[in-house]
Amino acid sequence: MKLVVVSAGLSVPSSTRLLGDRLAAVAAPAATAPEPGPADVRVIELRDLAVEIAHTFTNGFPAGALAAAFDAVAGADGLIVVTPVFSASYSGLFKSFFDALSVGDPDALAGKPVLIAATGGTVRHSLVLDHALRPLFSYLRAVVVPTGVYAASEDWGAEGLDGRIDRAAGELATLMAGLSTARPLPRRDSFEEVTPFEERLAALRPTG
């Protein structure tokens, strides 16, 4: 079982890479359960491939490390893709990598389970998952995991991020293992709680 993490983080250390690592740490063991040992994990750092990605558009073919990265993505049983948010969308480097991949092999991601994730400085950019990343990978005919993970600066160390990571990574592992997606997945979010609307409304009624 092969799991590939594609990280478009630019800084060192990178919160984008950290999010990818945390997602892989949960998904890799779960993807092979109940067999012993986790899935084989490979991390692709796009910042190291930036020049080769640019050359691909002018030369018409990938070479060296970029060609190996494309082979790894095409041969993966599952992908975790993580981008920083730039101008309310994925980064140009992130998009260029998948553009170049799909030009060379339009079917590279067809039917492949993909977990989408992003990082940003504010929670206001969380819609990037559904307005940018999900349409991109749906267009590439990947099977996008239902739960995406967005981590703003304030989410690190805060309650809630671990639950989203566990849920999304578990969904990816289920798809990688070839289990039925109809199997109900455990909920780890606050939506299990029912809001007592009648009590809330009663509290708003005038008492005089």
N, C-alpha and C positions, 0 to 999 in steps of 0.2 A: 504494500500500500504506500503510495507516494503522495505527500502533501507539499505543495509549493506556496510560499508566502512571497508576494510581490509588494515591496515597500517603496513608496515614492518620497520618503522623507529626505530632507536635504541636510539637516544639521546632524552633528555628532556631539552628544547623544541625541537621539531623535524620539519624540513621543510617538511618531508614526510607526517606527520600527518596534518600539516597546509594545504598542497595542497589537501589532502583528504577532510578536513573540508570545504574548499572553493568550491570544486566541489559539495559536498553534499548540501551546502547552496543554490546553484542555482538549482540543480536537484530536490530536495525534494519538493519545492512548485510547480515546473512546472509539476511534474509527476501526480499530482492530479487535476490540472486545468481542467475545471473551477470550480471544487468542492472546498469548503472552507477548509483551513488547509493543511499543508504540509504532505508529507509521513513520516512514522515513521522511524527514522534514528538510527541505532546502529553502533558504532565504535568498531572494534576488533583490539586491539594492540597486534601484534604477539610477541613483546619482553616479554610480560607478560606470554606467553604460551610456551616459548622456551623449557623449561625442559619437559613439558608434550608432546610436539611434538616429542622430542627425544625418550621419553619412549614409544610412540605409535609404533615406528618402532621395538622396542624390545619386547614389551608386546603383540602387535597385535591388540590392541583396544584403543580408546581414553577414557579418563576419566575426570570427573570434568568439569572444565571451558572449556577445549578443546572440549569435547563432545557438550557442549552448543553452542560453536562457530560454530562447524560443522552444528548443527541443524539450527542456525541462517542463515548461508550461504545457506544451501539447501532450506530453506523456504523463502528466499528473493525474491522480485519481480525484483530487480536489484542490481548489485554490482558495487562498485568503488574500484579498487585494486591499491595500490600505493606502490612502492618499491624504496629504494635507489639503485643507480647503484654501483655494486662491480665488478671489473674486466670485465667491458664492458657488464655486464648482470645483471639480477635480483639477489637479495641476496639469499644466501643459506637458510636462515630462511623462506623467502617468498616461495621458491620452495618446501621446505620440508612441509610447511603447506598444499599446494595444492596437493602434492604427497600423504600425509596421508589422506586427504579428499577423493581423488579419489580411493585410495585403499579400503577404507571402503564403498564408494558409488560411483561407476563409473559414474552414471547418475546425480550426484549432481548438475552439472553445465549445463547439456544438455538443450539447448534452452533458457538459462538465459541471459538477457542483461548484458554485462560487459563493463565498462569503464576502460581502462588501462591508468595508469599514472606512472611517475617516476620522481625522483629528482637526481641531480648530481652536481658536482663542475664545470663542463665545458659543453658547448654546443656540444662538439664533441661526447658526449655519447647519443645524442638524438635519434640515430638510434636504441637504445635498444627497443624502442616501437615496431618497425616493424620486427626486427631481433630476438627478444627474447620473448617479452610478447605476441604479437599477435599470433605467432605460438603455444605457450603454450596453450592459451585459445581456439584457434581453435581446437586443438587436443582434448581438454576436451569438445568439442561440444557446447561451449558457443556462444552466438551471440555477437560478439565484435563490439562495437560502432566504426563507421568509423574514428572519430577524437580521437586520443590519445593526452595526454597532458604531455609534458616534461618541467620541470622547472630547469634550471641551477641557480647557485648562483646569476648570474648577471640579471636574469629575474625578481627577486622579486622587485617590485616597478617600473619596466620598462614597456614601452608601448608594448602591444601585448599579455601578459599573460592573462589578463582579457578576451580578446576576445576569446582566445583558450578555456578558462574555460567555458565561456558562450556557445560556440558552442558545445563542447563535452557534457556538462551537459544537454543541450537542446536535443541533439540526444538520450542520455540515457533516459530522461524523456519521449520522444516520444515512444520509444520502451516499456518502462514500462507501459505506458498508453494504449498500444495495438493499437496505431494509425498506419495507413498505412505508411510503410517506403518509399513508392513512393512519398509521399508529399514532395515537395521541401522545403529544410531548408534554412533559411536566411543565407547569407554569411556575415561573420564578419571579413574577412581577407583581405589582400592586393591583392589577386588574382583577385579582381574585376577590378583593374586598368590595362589598356592595355598599354603595352610598345610600344612606337612609334619607331619601328625598322628602318623605312625609314629615319626618322629624325636623329637617332643615326648614321646610316651608312653614311648619307650625311655629317655629321660633321667630319667623319674620312677621307673623300676624300682629297687628296692633293689639295691645292689651287693654287700652282704655275704652 
